[in-house]
Amino acid sequence: MILEVAILPVIAGKNTEFEAAFREASSLISSMKGYVSHELQSCIEDGNKYLLLVQWETLEDHTVGFRGSAEYQEWRKLLHHFYDPFPVVEHYTLTQTYGK
């Protein structure tokens, strides 16, 4: 399992539009091979910042499958114009887990 992590800096005043576009874009990513789940969280300290977490079965499901797809081109059209600066996307693998 791979966790894609992106901090999304949304242009001030565009939050409502961004969230609506993200809801629409969610169906694109969730239809992809290797997709497991995703969530969008808003930052408490900075209302123009969001955290995107996407779980993929493999790194290639994201970097090759999704990013090389027509769905990604639509994702870009829907979302990329909201970001300033453009977000850095990183991938993580579980090392340890804790909890009750």
Sequence and secondary structure as in RCSB ss.txt:
>XXXX:A:sequence
MILEVAILPVIAGKNTEFEAAFREASSLISSMKGYVSHELQSCIEDGNKYLLLVQWETLEDHTVGFRGSAEYQEW
RKLLHHFYDPFPVVEHYTLTQTYGK
>XXXX:A:secstr
 EEEEEEEEB TT HHHHHHHHHHHHHHHHTSTTEEEEEEEE SS TTEEEEEEEESSHHIIIIIITTSHHHHHH
HHHHGGGBSS   EEEE        
